[in-house]
Amino acid sequence: MPGPRPVAILGGVRIPFCRQNTAYADVGNLGMSVRTLGALVERFGLHGQQLGEVAMGAVIKHSSDWNLGREAALSSGLSPLTPGITLQRACGTSLDTIIHIGNKIALGQIESGIGGGSDTTSEVPIVYGKKLRARLLAANRAKTTQDKLKALVSGFKLSELKPEFPGVAEPRTGKSMGDHCEDMAKEWNISRDSQDELAVASHKKLAAAYERGFFDDLVAPFRGQERDNILRPDTSLEKLATLKPAFDKTSGRGTLTAANSTPLTDGAAAVLLASDEWARAHGHEPLAYLRDAQVAAVDFVHGEGLLMAPTVAVPEMLKRNGLTLQDFDIYEIHEAFAAQVLCTLRAWESEDYCRNRLGLDAPLGKIDPAKMNPNGSSLATGHPFAATGARIVATVAKELKQRGGGRALVSICTAGGMGVVAIIER
């Protein structure tokens, strides 16, 4: 097997991210994925071409989406000989699909591929309760009409008609991600004001990036949308201060609101990766390179912060690459909640946390806030769970190209107490 080789990021595309039950209410994961992959195919002239693999994912999906990657690839304009795979790691899904494609390119197994993801919180699967499902399956197995009717009506109770809706609560704690993040904010003494300031800054930076045309080739119009409809360029600290806590509503100490937390969002994003040889042969200039990645997990069931895993993954990756936390020009830290970002930064500055939890001799230290999320992030774009990683990679790769070079740290927290991080360079 050949040794590792560079993994080039050629570019990415996403559709505008939209608040749930708005523009994409009836589209679903496949429709959003097809539009996004089709836009990527169009941008890079990939019609009829056979790539090594398309890896897509979704967190909230119907059972019919089991082969989402392949089905989306078949409708994208690529050659039908292009394989597809469907992956999932909660909010880290599309960063993981990019890592999956990148690893295959690095090892010489494929020459090019696409990583991405989509998510809908509008067209969600609603399923029957267990008792009604068992009854329907029993009726389906029955041989005669009489036995089928008996299976359907014998002992039937109206309560069996109650459907089961999808949820984002952690199965092992019963608490939502927002509830867990409230606990983290209290543990790390993260103020409401600092969270609101981060949210306002995210909206202002995203709006400015749109105005200067940064997203012209990154965002493909869809369903009459040209920009993320979560974006509020006129938001202010005064407006955010009027909102009530969204999760801890009774203690008087709740600090997470609808504005400093990401809204439920629909959207999709995808990134094209390749070897240098494939890029040259097809006339594409790499924007940047995927240098390394790392995944970690925390024991949130027994007290660790649910969204603190990136604090563990980053130093492990830095050590392997001989880097410090300050050796980056851009920090793309996914804003699941403003509090999560601020907890992460405070943990890296904490001597106690870095010594006793991370096993380091000294704190990782501070980062320059001016280098963090320079084009806005999830608080302003929204957060379709499986699309965020690809959005970030496409954005930061283009930013590095425009700057003429540099190094970026990508950090994404996920449900289940995990974190996915990566280094991107030009």
Secondary structure, 3 states (H helix, E strand, C coil): CCCCCCCEEEEEEECCCEECCCCCCCCHHHHHHHHHHHHHHHHHCCCCCCCCEEEEECCCCCHHHHHHHHHHHHCCCCCCCCCEEEECCHHHHHHHHHHHHHHHHHCCCCCEEEEEEEECCCCCCCECCHHHHHHHHHHHHCCCHHHHHHHHHCCCCHHHHCCECCCCCCCCCCCCHHHHHHHHHHHCCCCHHHHHHHHHHHHHHHHHHHHCCCCCCCECCECCECCCCCCCCCCCHHHHCCCCCCCCCCCCCCCCCCCCECCCEEEEEEEEEECHHHHHHCCCCCCEEEEEEEEEECCHHHCCCCCCHHHHHHHHHHHHHCCCCCCCCEEEECCCEHHHHHHHHHHHHCHHHHHHCCCCCCCCCCCCHHHECCCCCHHHHCCCCCCHHHHHHHHHHHHHHHHCCCEEEEEEEECCCEEEEEEEEC
